[in-house]
Amino acid sequence: MRITSTSCICPVLVCLCFVQRCYGSAHHGSIKVTRNQTKHIEGETEVHHRPKRGWVWNQFFVLEEHMGPDPQYVGKLHSNSDKGDGSVKYILTGEGAGTIFIIDDTTGDIHSTKSLDREQKTHYVLHAQAIDRRTNKPLEPESEFIIKVQDINDNAPKFTDGPYIVTVPEMSEMGTSVLQVTATDADDPTYGNSARVVYSILQGQPYFSVDPKTGVIRTALHNMDREAREHYSVVIQAKDMAGQVGGLSGSTTVNITLTDVNDNPPRFPQKHYQLYVPESAQVGSAVGKIKANDADTGSNADMKYTIINGDGSGVFSISTDKETREGILSLKKPLNYEKKKSYTLNIEGANTHLDFRFSHLGPFKDVTMLKVIVGDVDEPPLFTMPSYVMEVYENAKIGTPVGTVTAHDPDAANSLVRYFIDHNTEEDRYFTIDPSTGTIKTAKIFDREETPWYNITVAASEIDNPGLVSHVPVVVRILDVNDNPPELAGDYDVVVCENTKPGQVIQTITATDKDNSANGARFHFSIDEGLSLNPNFTLRNNEDNTASILTRRRRYSRTTQDIYYLPILISDGGVPPLSSSSTLTIRVCACERDGRVRTCHAEAFLSSAGLSTGALIAILLCVVILLAIVVLFITLRRSKKEPLIISEEDVRENVVTYDDEGGGEEDTEAFDITALRNPSAAEELKYRRDVRPEVKPLSRHHPSSSLDSIDVQEFIKQRLAEADLDPSVPPYDSLQTYAYEGHRSEAGSISSLDSATTHSDQDYNYLGDWGPEFKKLAELYGEIEPERTT
């Protein structure tokens, strides 16, 4: 089977079509496939030699964008087994088979039913097969072939990144590269000139040019000036088909901006300026502005202003505002119209960022002259001094002059001035001022020790214009007068030891004076001369504002006198001198050998008996404790009732607890509790000695038979009830103990209470028969018996 194509797509393919039709597939660059052997269609295992046949393997071509009314013929399939009788059926499968591409199953002709776009899909892979129409058995193995979509120039070049925004410095040299633009064409670049693009400039000449092959945009003029024109809009065209007629084209816009360079020097609009400044302008305030123009922008227009000369260079200063690029003129010194009415300044403005490539266009600075006119202003009075310091003595009489302030009108009118004190603070009320002369006088009596300084404010205004007021601070110092006598510096605690020696210093004293050093710094100490000579102590003036107290005898005794009083007279060095007297208290104390004070006051008198302070405190504490115990004992004795005498036979008293020791055998009768075991053994009933009986005791003539019949347990319960119900029984002076062994014990009582009256020997062997409970008791008595026998 062979595949042939009958379509001649364009004049370029004329030769290809001719070769295809005349010589067949063997000479069309196709592959000839020969089958050597194959399997039987029905699954037979027999191997046959394949008859010689040849597939003609063509690349079919179909034009894209076919707009004809009939389907476009693509090619033809033909098998060597086809005899032209219609027995061979051709089948087409693969990409687009049956939808885009259809085949005549009898003739093998292939047609394209749809318009194809190479930019969407460049080729289609299909499979062809020839089968026997009668048996539906393949006559040839299935083979693969390709249908390529033939490109036509149906896509215009496109600028994917446009529009463009780019900058280039002004004054650049001709041919300076600005930007490279690139256009893309979706057509096949390997076929024809459909994708071959050339660039041209449609708008922007003669300022810029573009390279037709690379798309590089360059400057086309020398010295392009930003100040003349800053923005340019350049339109670039890209055309395919190598720019030939009939080619498609696309365009883009490139916005080019010239960036600034410092190629323009600053220039003042005028060569002479005039500025009016009133003389009342405050020092440091801005009084005017001046500006030089610069056609450049940004840092290229930055400049600095300076005053280069003129008679006002010391009165005014100039600075640069970085935002507005203006020169700010400020006042350095106060103006005075009466002294100088005008000033002349030469001001220079110069660029701070220079570009030496354009230095030939300079100089990049300019100078102008500024004349400052000083305006006359009615000014407030001017004091002759910025501040005043005055002095006055304390205790001065009211109305004493302190000082005088002076002010005058600085204007030519020389108006009269009126003075007054601003009474804004309490200190201002201590003084008055003469409104005409400015003399300040006292209004109160001052005490330097209370307030040594006063601050007041004096104001002055013109009589013709009271609204113009000036102020001046006045400081008044209060001078000292010796009006305070000296005093001891503190409360001295002076101690003299009993074993001191004559001439020994026991205290150094000093004094204070509220007056300042000129009136009270030199102190003189002495003992009051009005008294007789002190035999105990003397005073020595040290000539350094201190004095020492010395002893005059050898020993001092606290028992004789424990406190001494020493009157001292102190005088200062003021004019006139003042003095005061004070009395020192001197205590006599017992001291150690090294001079340390051991004790003072009368409490130390017991030390001669050998008692220290700690021992005395311990003795007093013991006395207090003993007194407290006696008081508590008496209180308890008073609250305790006298005990009542009861019968000695009362079984409740058989067990009595005493706090004292017993008297031997004679006291055993009071503790006889044999009646607990056998009530019949009790003697006649006895009264209790601690309470008074309120019920009659049992008759001592009670028959013995009735005692034998009394159950001991019931007897104990009755006695317990009587003790519990008796309201007169104190709970703390009697202990009544009752016990009962029971009446069912086979062993009977083993109490030793009756042993005092029984002295006969007894056999204790029967204890071993009572069981394990009495085992230990049997062992004990068993050991005693052999000893007796021995």
MARSEDO-147693 format. One record per residue: residue in one letter; x, y, z of N, C-alpha, C in turn. Coordinates in steps of 0.2 Angstrom, whole numbers, plus 5000, padded with zeros to 4 digits. Example, Ala and Ser with C-alpha at 12.3 -4.5 7.8 and 13.67 -1.06 7.14 Angstrom:
# MARSEDO-147693
a506649725039506249785039506649845039
s506449895035506849955036506450005039
# end
This chain:
# MARSEDO-147693
m500449945000500050005000500450065000
r500250114996500650174996500250234998
i500550295000500150355002500450404997
t499950434994500150494989499750554991
s500050614989499650674990499650704983
t499050734982498950774976498850844976
s498950874982498950944983499550984982
c499551034979500151074978499951144982
i500351154987500051204992500251274989
c500851284987501051344985501651334979
p501751394976502351384971502951354973
v503051364980503751334982503651254982
l503051224982502951154983502851124976
v502951164971502751134964503251074962
c503851084964504351034962504150974966
l503950984973503850924977503250884975
c502750924973502050894970502250854964
f502650884959502850844953503150784954
v503650784959503950724960503550674963
q503050694968502550654971502150614966
r501850654961501450624956501750574951
c502350594949502650564944503050494946
y503350504952503850454954503550414960
g503050434963502750394969503150404975
s503050364980503250374986504050354987
a504250314982504950294983505450344983
h505250404980505750454979505550524983
h505150514988504850574991505150574998
g505650555000505950555006505550515011
s505150465009504750425014505150365015
i504850325020505150255022504750205019
k505150155016504850095013504850035017
v504350015019504249955024504149895021
t504549845022504449775019504249725025
r503749685024503649635029503949575027
n504249545031504649475030504149415032
q503849415037503449365039502849395044
t502349355045501749375049501349315051
k500949325056500549265058499849265054
h499549215055498949205051498449245055
i497949265051497449305054497049265059
e496849205057496449165061496749135067
g497349155069497749125074498149065073
e498249055066498648995064499349005066
t499648945067500348945069500848935063
e500548925057500948915051501248985049
v501848985048502249045046502249045038
h502049105035502149105028502549165026
h502849165020503249215018502749275016
r502849335018502449385016502649405009
p502049415005502149434998502449504998
k502849524993503249584993502649644992
r502749694996502349744996502749804998
g502449864997502849925000502349985002
w502450005008502150065011502550125009
v502150175006502450235004502250285010
w502850305014502750345020502850415019
n502250455018502350525016502150565022
q502350625022502150675026501650715022
f501050715024500550755021500550825024
f500350875020500250945021499550965020
v499351005025498651035024498751115026
l498451155022498551225023498051245029
e498351285033497951315039497451365036
e496951385040496451435039496151425032
h496051365030495651355023494951375024
m494751415019494051445020493651425014
g493851375010493451355004492851325006
p492351315001491751285002491751215003
d492251174999492351104999492851085004
p492851025006493350995011494051005007
q494551015010495251025007495550955006
y495750935000496050874999496750865002
v496850815006497450805009497950755005
g497750695004498150645001497750584999
k498050524997497750464995498150404998
l497750355001498050295003497850244998
h498450204996498350144991498750084993
s498450034992498749964994498949934988
n499449894988499649854982499149794981
s498749784986498249724985497649754982
d497649814981496949844979497049834971
k496549794968496449784961495949834958
g495749874962495249924959494549894959
d494449844962493749814961493349824968
g493549864972493249884978493249834984
s493649784983493749734988494149754994
v494549814993494949834999494549895002
k494649895009494349945013494849985017
y494850045016495350085020495050115026
i495450115031495250135038495750185041
l495450245043495950295046495750305053
t496250305057496250315065496750355067
g496650385073497150435076496950505077
e497350555078497150615080496750655074
g496150665076495650705071495350655066
a495450595067495150545062494350545063
g494050555058493250555058492950615060
t493350665062493050735064493450785060
i494050785060494450835056494650805049
f494850745049495050705043494550655042
i494350645036493850595034494250555028
i494050495027494350455021493850415017
d493950415011493450375007493750305007
d493350255010493650195012493750155006
t493450175000493550134994494150164990
t494150224989494750254985495350274989
g495250284996495850305000495950375000
d495550414997495650484997495450515004
i495950565007495850595013495750665012
h495250695016495050765015495050795022
s495150865023495050895029494450935029
t494050925034493350955034493351025038
k493851035042493851095046494451145044
s494351205046494951255045495351245051
l496051235050496551215055496951275057
d497251285063497651335065498351305067
r498851325063499451295065499751315072
e499551385074499751405080499451365086
q498851335085498551295090498851225090
k498951195084499251125083499551125077
t500251105077500651105071500551035067
h500350985070500350915066499850875069
y499650815065499250765068499550695066
v499550655071499750585070499150535069
l499150505063498650455061498850385060
h498450335059498650275058498150245052
a498450215047498050195041498150115041
q497550085038497550015038497049995032
a497349945028496949915023496649845025
i496049835024495749765026495249745020
d495249675020494749645015494049665017
r493749685012493049705013492549645015
r492749595012492349535012492449495019
t493049495021493249455027493449495033
n493449565031493649615037494349595040
k494749555036495449545038495949595035
p496449605039496949655037497349625031
l497449675027497849655021498549675022
e498649725026499249755028499249775035
p499849775038499849795045499749865046
e499449885052499349955053499950005053
s499950055049500550105049500350175051
e500850215053500750275056501050325051
f500650385050500950435046500750505049
i500950565047500950625050500650675045
i500150715047499850765043500050835046
k500550875043500750935045500350995043
v500251045047499851095045500251155042
q500151165036500551215032500451285035
d500951325037500851385040500751445034
i500351485036500251545032500351605036
n500451665034500651725038499951755040
d499751725046499051755049499151785055
n499751795058499851825064500351875064
a500151935067500551995067501051995072
p501552025072502052035078501752075083
k501952055090501652085096502152095100
f502052155104502552175109502252155116
t502452105119502152085125502252125131
d502752165131502952205137502752285137
g502452305131502252375131501652395134
p501552455135501952515133502552515138
y503052555136503652555140503752625143
i504052625149504252695152504952685153
v505352735151506052735152506352805152
t506952815155507252875156507952875153
v508152935151508852945149509053015151
p509753015153509953085156509953135150
e509753195152509753245147510553265145
m510653295139511253315137511753255135
s511353195134511753135133512053145125
e512553105124512853105117512353065113
m512453085106512053055101512152975100
g511652935100511852865099511752835106
t511652865111511552835118510952785118
s511152725120510652675120510052695126
v509452685124508952705128508552635130
l508352595126507952535127507952485121
q507952425123507852375117507152345118
v506752345112506052315112506152255108
t505652205110505652145106504952125105
a504752105098504152085096504152015094
t503651975096503651905094503051895089
d503151845084502751825079502551745080
a501951735080501651665082501751625076
d501951645070501951605064502651565064
d502651515059503251465059503851505057
p504351505062504951545060505351505055
t505251435054505651395049505351395042
y504851425041504551425034504351495032
g504751505027504651575024504851635028
n504551695027504651755031504151775035
s503651725036503051745040503251765047
a503851745050503951765057504651805057
r504851835051505451875051505251945052
v505451975058505152045060505752095059
v505552155056505952215056505652265060
y506052315063505852365067505952435064
s505452475065505452545062505152595067
i505352655066505052705071504552745067
l503952755070503352785067503352855070
q503452865076503452935079503952935084
g504252995084504853015089505453035085
q505453045079505953075075505953145075
p506453185075507153155074507553145081
y507153135086507553135093507853065094
f507453015091507652945093507652905087
s508052855087508052805081508052735084
v507852685079507852615082508152575077
d508552525079508852475075508352425072
p508352415065507852375062507852305064
k508452275065508552205067508452195074
t508852235079508852215086508252255090
g508052305087507552345091507752385096
v508452405096508752455101508652525099
i508352555104508152625103508752675105
r508952725102509452765103509352835102
t509652885106509552955105509852975098
a509553015095509753035088509953115087
l509953145093510153215093510653225098
h511053285097511553305102511253345107
n511453345114511253395119510453405120
m510153355121509453355122509353385129
d508953445129508953485135508253475139
r508353445145507653435149507253495150
e507653555151507253615152506953635146
a507153615140506753635134506153585133
r506253525134505753475133505953415137
e505453385141505653335146505353265144
h504753265141504453195139504353195132
y504453125130504453105123504053045122
s503553045117503252975116503452955109
v503752895109504052865103503652805102
v503452795095503052735093503452695088
i503552625090503952585087503552535083
q503652515077503252465073503752405072
a503452345072503752285071503352255065
k503652235059503252205053503652145051
d503152095050503452025047503552025040
m503651965037503851965030504452005028
a504852015033505552055032505352125030
g504752145032504652215030504352225023
q504252165019503952175013503252195013
v503052215007502352235006501852165007
g501352175011500852125012501052095019
g501552115022501752085029501252115034
l501252085040500852105045501252145050
s500952195054501352235058501052245065
g501352255070501152275077501552335079
s501352375084501652435086501652435094
t502052475097502052495104502352565105
t502152585111502352655113502852655118
v503352695117503952705122503952775125
n503752785131503752845134504452865137
i504752905135505452925137505452995140
t505752995146505853055150506553065151
l506753135150507453155151507553175158
t508053135161508153155168508653215169
d508653245175508953315175509753305177
v510153345175510853355177510953425178
n511453435182511553505185511953545179
d511553565174511853605169511553675169
n511253695174510953765175511153795181
p511553855181511753885187511153925190
p511153935197510653975200510654055198
r510054085198510054155196509554195200
f509754245203509254295206508854325201
p508154335202507754365197507954445197
q508154475203508354545203509054555206
k509354605204510054625206510054665213
h509454695214509354735220508654715223
y508754715230508154695234508154745240
q507554765242507454805248506954775253
l507154775260506754745265506654785271
y506054795273505854835279505754795285
v506154815290506154775297506054825302
p505554815306505454865312505954855317
e506054905321506654905326506354855332
s505754845332505454805338505554725336
a505854715331505954635329506354605335
q506154545336506454505342507154475339
v507654475343508254435341508154365340
g508354335334508254265333507654255328
s507254305327506654295323506854305316
a506454275311506554285304506154345302
v506554385298506354455296506254455288
g506454405285506354415277506554345274
k506354345267506554285263506854305256
i507254275253507554285247507654215243
k507654215237507654155233507954165226
a508454125224508754115218508454065214
n508254075208507954025203508453975200
d508353915200508753865197508253815192
a508453815186508053775181508053695183
d508553675186508653605187508153585193
t508153525194507753495199508153445204
g507753425209508053385214508753415217
s509153365218509853385222510253435217
n510053435211510453475206510253555207
a509653565211509453635212509553655219
d509853605223510053625230510553685230
m510453735235510953785235511053805242
k511553855243511653875250511753955249
y511453985254511454065254511954085259
t512354135258512854165263512854245262
i512954275267513154345267513854355266
i514054385260514754385259515054455261
n514654505261514954565264514354615265
g514554675268514054725269514054745276
d513754805278513854835285513354795289
g512854755287512354725291512554645292
s513154625290513354555291513354535298
g513554585303513554565310512854565313
v512354605310511754605313511254555311
f511354535304510854485301511254415300
s510854365299511154305297510654275292
i510854225288510454195283510554115283
s510054085282510054005282509653985276
t509653925274509353895269508753845271
d508153855268507653815269507653755264
k507853695266507953635261507353615257
e506753635260506153615256505953665250
t505953735252505853785247506453815244
r507053795246507653825243507653895244
e507353925249507353995250507954015256
g508154075255508654105260508254135266
i508254115272507854145278508354195281
l508154255281508554315284508354315291
s508754315296508654315304509054375307
l508754395313509054455316509554425322
k510154445322510654425327510654475332
k510554535331510654585336510054635336
p509854665341509254705341509354775337
l508854795334508854855330508654915334
n508954975332508855035335508755085330
y508155105329508055155323508455225325
e508455245331508755305333509555305332
k509855245331510555235330510755225323
k510355175320510555165313509855145309
k509755175304509155175300509155125294
s509655095292509755055286510355015286
y510354955283510954905282510954885275
t511554865273511654845266511954775266
l511654725263511954655263512054635256
n512654595254512754565248512654485249
i512154455246511954385247512154345241
e512454285242512654245237512254175237
g512054155232511754085231512054045227
a512353985229512753935225512453865226
n512553825220512353755220512853715225
t512553665228512953625232513253565229
h512853535223513053475220513253495213
l513953495211514153515205514353455200
d514253465194514353415189514953445184
f515553425185516153455182516053445174
r515653395172515553395164515253455161
f514953495166514553555163514853615166
s515453615169515753675172515853725167
h515953715161515953765156515353815155
l514753785158514153825158514153875164
g514553865169514553905175514753975174
p514854015180514953985187514253975189
f514153915194513553895197513353935203
k513353995203513154045209513054115206
d512654145210512454215208512454255215
v512454325214512554375219512054425218
t511654445224511254505224511354545230
m511054605229511154655235510454665238
l510454665245509854675249509954735254
k509554785253509554845258508954835263
v509154835269508654825275508554895278
i507854915278507654975280507354965287
v507655005292507454995299506855035301
g506255015303505655055304505655075311
d505455145312505355175319504755145322
v504855125328504255095332504355125339
d503755145342503655175349503855115353
e504355125357504655065361504455085368
p504455035372504355045380504955075383
p504855095389505455125392506055075393
l506655095393507255055393507555065400
f507655015404508055025411508755025409
t509155065414509855075413510255005414
m509954965418510254905420509754845418
p510054785416509654725415509354695422
s509654715427509354685434509754735439
y509454735445509654775451509754725457
v510254745461510354715467510454765473
m509954765478509954815483510054785490
e510254825495510354795502509954845507
v509754815512509454855518509554805524
y509654845530509754805536509054785539
e509154725542508554705546508354745551
n507754745553507454785559507454865557
a507554875550507454945548506754965548
k506655035550506055055550505655055544
i504955055544504555055538504655125535
g504755125528504955185524505655195523
t506155155525506855165524506955155517
p507355195513507555185506507955125505
v507855085500508255025498508655045492
g508455075487508755095481508355125476
t508655135470508255175465508355145458
v507855135454507855105447507755165443
t508055155437508055215432507855185425
a507355215422507255195415507055265411
h507155255404507055315400506655295393
d506355335390506055325384506555325378
p506655265374507255265369507055305363
d506355315362506155355356506355425356
a506355455350506555525350506055575354
a505455555355505055595359505255605366
n505555555369505855555376505255565381
s504755525381504155535385504355525393
l503955555397504055535404503955465406
v504255435411504155365413503855365420
r503355315421503055305427503255235430
y503455225436503655165439503155135444
f503155065444502655035449502954965450
i502654935455502854865457502254815455
d502454765452501954715450501854675457
h501254685460501054645466500754575464
n501254535461500954465459501154415465
t501654435469501854385474501754425481
e501854385486501854415493502454455494
e503054435491503654475492503554545490
d503154555484503154625482502754665486
r502454645491502054685496502454715502
y503154685502503554715507503854775505
f503754805499504154865497503654905493
t503854975493503455025489503955055484
i503655095479504155125475503855195473
d504255245472503955315470503855315463
p503255325461503155315453503555365449
s503755425452504155475448504855465448
t505155445454505855445454506155365454
g505655325455505955255455506255225462
t506155265467506555245473506055195477
i506455145479506055085482506155095490
k505655085494505655095501505355025504
t505555015511505254965514504554975516
a504154925516503454925519503354885525
k503854845527503754805533504454805536
i504454775542505054765546505354695544
f505954685543506254625540506654595546
d506654525546507054485550507454445546
r508154455546508554415541508554345543
e508554325549508554255551507954215548
e507454255547506854225544506854225536
t506954275533507054285526507654325524
p508154295521508754345520508754375513
w508354355508508254385501507554395499
y507454445495506754455492506854475485
n506454445481506454455473505854495471
i505854545468505254585466505354605459
t504854625456504854655449504654725448
v505054765445504854835444504654845437
a504054885436503854895429503954975428
a504054985421504055055419503655065413
s503255115412502855135407502855205405
e502755225399502755295397502055325399
i502055385401501455415403501055425397
d501255445391500855455385500555395383
n500955335384500755275381500755215386
p500255215391500355165396500355095394
g500155075388500155005386500854985385
l501355025384502055005383502354995389
v502554935392502754925398503454875398
s503954895401504554855402504654835409
h504954775411505054755417505754745419
v505954745425506654735427506654695434
p507054645435507054605441507454645446
v507254645452507654685458507754635464
v508354625466508454575471508654615477
v508354605483508454645489508754595494
r509354615497509754575502509654605508
i509454565513509354595520509954585524
l510254635526510854635530510754615537
d511254585540511254565547511354615552
v510954615558511054655564511154605569
n511654615574511754575579511154575584
d510654535583510054545587509854475590
n510354425590510254365593510754335597
p510654325604511254305608511454235606
p512054215608512254145607511954095612
e511954035610511653985614512053925613
l512053875618512353815618512153775612
a512653735609512453705602511953645603
g511953625610511453565611511353555618
d510953505620510853485627511453435628
y511853455632512453415634512353365640
d512553305639512453255645513153255648
v513353285653513953295656514053245662
v514553195661514653145667515353155670
v515353155676516053155680516053085684
c516653055683516752995687516953005694
e516752955698516952965705517652965706
n518052925702518752915703519152965699
t518853025697519253065692519753105696
k520253135692520753175695520653245694
p520953295698520953365697521253385690
g520853435687521153455680520953415674
q520553365675520353325670519753355666
v519853355659519253375655518753325654
i518153345656517553305656517053315651
q517153375647516653395642516953455638
t516853455632516953515627516353535625
i516153605625515553635623515653685618
t515153695614515153745609514553785608
a514453835604513853875604513653895597
t513053915596512753935590512454005590
d512454035585512154105584511754115578
k511154135578510754145572510954195568
d511354245570511654295566512254265562
n512454305557512954275552513654285556
s514154265552514754265555515054325557
a514854385554515054445556514854475562
n514354445565514054465571514054415577
g514254355575514154305580514654245580
a515154245576515554195575516054185580
r516254235584516754235589516454225596
f516454175599516154155606516654165611
h516354185617516854185623516454155629
f516754105632516354065637516754085644
s516254085649516554095656515954075661
i516254065667515754045673515454105675
d514854105677514454165679514854195685
e515054255684515454295689514954315695
g514354315694513954335700513954285706
l514154215704514154165710514854165713
s514954135718515554125722515954075718
l516554065719517054025716516853955717
n516753915711516553845711517053805713
p516953765719517553725721517553655717
n517053645713517053575710517353575703
f517153625699517253625692517553695690
t517853695684518153765682518053755674
l518053815671517953815663518553855660
r518753825654519353845651519153865644
n519253935642519053955635519553935630
n519453895625519953875620520053915615
e519753975614519854025609519754005602
d519353955601519153925595518353915594
n518053955598517253955599517053895602
t517553865606517353805611517653815618
a517453775623517653785629517653715632
s518153705637518253645640518053645648
i517653595651517453595658517953545661
l518353575667518853535670518653525677
t518853465680518753455687519253495692
r519053505698519453545703519653505709
r519353445710519553405715519653325713
r519853285718520053225716519453175716
r519053165720518553115720517853155721
y517353115718516653135719516253075721
s515853085726515453035729514653045727
r514352985724513652995722513252985729
t513452955734513152955740513053025743
t513553065742513553135745513153175741
q513353175734512953225729513053185722
d512453175719512553145713512453185707
i512253255708512153295702512353365704
y512753395699513053465700512753505695
y512653575696512453625691512953675690
l513153685684513653735682513353785678
p513353855680513053905676513653935672
i513453945665513953965660513754025657
l514154075655513954135652514354135645
i513954145640514154145633514054215630
s514554245627514454305623514754305616
d514454345611514754335604515154395603
g515454405597515854455595515554515591
g514854515591514554565587514554635591
v514354685587514354755589513554775589
p513354795595513654775602513554705603
p514054675608514054605609513354585613
l513154525612512554495616512854435619
s512554425625512754365629512054325632
s512154265634511654225637511954175642
s511554155647511854105651511454045651
s511853995652511553925652511753885658
t511453835660511653795665511753725663
l512353695664512453625663512353585669
t512053525667511953475673512453425672
i512853415678513353365678513253305683
r513253245680513053185684513653155687
v513653125693514153085695514053015694
c514452975691514352905689514952865692
a514852805692515352755694515652735687
c516352735686516652715680517152665681
e517352625675517852585675518552615676
r519052575676519752605676519852645670
d519652615664519752645658519252705656
g518852725661518452785660517752765658
r517552705656516952695654516452695660
v515852725658515352735664515052665665
r515052645671514652585673513952595675
t513852645680513152655682513152725685
c512552755685512352815687511752815692
h511552865695510952875698510952835705
a510352845709510352815715510352735715
e510152705710510052635710510752595711
a511252635710511952605711512152605718
f511752635723511952635730511952565733
l511652515731511652445733512252405731
s512652435727513252405725513752395730
s513752435735514152425741514052365745
a513452345745513252275748513352215744
g513552225738513752175734513152145729
l512652185729512052175724512152215718
s512052175712512052215706511352225704
t511252265699510552275696510152215695
g510552175691510152105689509952065695
a510352065701510152025707509552065710
l509552125710509052165713508352145710
i508452145703507752135699507552065701
a508052015701507851945702507451935709
i507751975714507451975721506751995721
l506652055718505952085717505552035714
l505752005708505351955705505051905709
c505551875713505351815718504851845723
v504951905726504451925731503751935728
v503751955721503051965718502751895717
i503151845715502851775714502651745721
l503051755726502751725733502151765735
l502051825734501451855736500851835732
a500951815726500451795721500251725724
i500751685726500551615728500151615735
v500351665739499951675746499251695745
v499151745740498551765739498051715736
l498351675731497951615728497751565733
f498251545738498151505743497551525748
i497551585750497051615754496351615751
t496351625744495751625741495451555740
l495851505739495651435739495351415746
r495751435751495551415758494851445760
r494751505758494051535759493451505755
s493651485749493051455745492951375747
k493351345751493351275753492951275759
k492451225760491951215765492351165770
e492151175777492351125782492051055781
p492551005782492250935781491850915787
l491350875786490950845791491150775793
i491050765800491350695802490850645801
i491050595798490550535796490750475800
s490350425800490550365803491150335801
e491550305805492150265803491950205799
e491250175800491050115797490850125790
d490750195788490550205781491050175776
v490850135772491350095767491550145762
r491250205761491550255756492150285758
e492350275765492950305767493550255768
n493450195766493950145766494550165762
v494450195756494950215752494950295752
v495450325755495550395755496250415753
t496250465749496950485747497150555750
y497750555753497950615757498550635753
d498750705754499350725751499950725756
d499850705762500350705767500550625768
e501150615771501350555772501050515778
g500950455778500650415783501050415789
g500750385795501050385801501250315803
g501250265798501450195799500850155800
e500950105805500350055805499750085808
e499850145812499250165815498750195810
d498950215804498550245799498150185794
t498350125795498050075791497350065792
e497050085798496350075799495950115795
a496250175793495850225789495750195782
f496250145780496250125773496050045773
d495650025778495449955778494849945773
i494949915768494449905763494249825762
t494349795768494049725768493349715768
a493049775770492249775769492049765762
l492449785757492249775750492149705749
r492549665751492549595750491949565754
n491849585760491249555764491049615768
p490449635767490149695771490049675778
s489949615779489849595786490449605791
a491049605787491649615791491749695793
a491349735790491449805792491149825799
e491449875802491249895808490649935808
e490449965813489850005813490050065808
l489450085805489550145800489850205803
k490250235799490550295801490350355797
y490250415800490150475796490750495792
r490650525786491150565782491350625786
r491950635786492250695790492250755785
d492150745779492150805774491450835773
v490950805774490250825773489850815779
r489350855779488850845785488250795782
p488150735785487650695783486950725783
e486550715777485850735777485350675778
v485650615778485150555778485450515784
k484950485787485150445793485550385791
p486050365795486450305793486150245795
l486350185792486050125794486150115802
s485650085805485650065812486250015814
r486650035819487149995821486949925824
h486249925825485949865828485649825823
h485849835817485549795811485749725812
p485349685811485449615812486049595807
s486449545810486949525805486749485800
s486149455800485949415795485749455789
s485549525790485349565784485949585781
l486549595785487149615781487449555777
d487349495779487549445775487149435769
s486549455769486149455763486249515758
i486549565760486649615755487149595750
d487049605744487449595738487949655738
v488649635737489149685737489049735731
q488849705726488849745720488249795720
e487749775723487149825724487349875729
f487749855734487949895740488449955737
i488849935732489349985729488950035725
k488450005721488050055717487650105721
q487350085727487050125731487550185734
r488150165736488550215738488750265732
l488850235726489050275721488450325719
a487850305720487250345718487250405724
e487350385730487350435735487950485734
a488450465732489050515731488850555725
d488550525720488450575714487850625715
l487350605719486850645720486950695726
d487450685730487550735736487850795733
p487450855733487650915730488250955735
s488350925741488850965745489550935745
v489550885741490250845740490750885736
p491250915738491750945733492050895729
p492150915723492450865718493250855719
y493550885724494250895724494550865730
d494150855735494550835742494350765744
s494050725740493950655742493950605736
l494250555737494350505732494050435735
q493450415732493150355734493150305729
t493550245731493650195726493250135728
y492850105723492450045725492649995719
a492749925721492849875717492549815719
y492349765714491949705716492249655711
e492349595714492649545710492149495707
g491549505710491049455707490849405712
h490349365711490149315716490149245713
r490349235707490349175704491049145703
s491549175706492249145706492349085710
e492549035707492648975711493248975716
a493649015714494249025719494149065725
g493549105725493449155730493949205730
s494049245735494449305735495149285737
i495649315733496349295734496649365736
s496249405739496549475741496949455747
s497449495748497949495754497749545759
l497149565759496949615764496849585771
d496649525771496549485777497249455780
s497749465776498349425778498649455784
a498449515786498749555792498449515798
t497849485798497549455803497649375803
t497949355798498049275797498749265797
h499049225801499749215802499949135801
s499349095800499549025799499749015792
d500148955791500448935785499848905781
q499948915774499348895770499648855764
d499348805761499548765756499348795749
y499748825745499548855738499548805733
n499648745734499648695728499048695724
y498448715727497848705723497848755718
l498248805718498248865713498448835706
g498748775706498948745699498348715696
d497848705700497248665697496748715694
w496848785695496348835693496448855685
g496848825682496948845675497548885673
p497648895667498148935665498149015667
e497549035669497549105671497949115678
f497949065682498349065689499049025688
k499249015683499848975682500449015685
k500449085683501049125686501049135693
l500349135696500349145703500549085707
a500349025704500548965707501248955707
e501648975702502348975702502649015707
l502349075708502649125713502549095720
y501949065722501849045728502148975729
g502248935724502648875724503348885726
e503648945724504348955726504348975733
i503849015736503949035743503848975748
e503448925746503348875750503948835752
p504348815747504948775749505448825753
e505448885752505848925756505648925763
r505048925765504848915772505048855775
t504948805771505148735773505848725775
t506248755770506948755771507148795778
# end
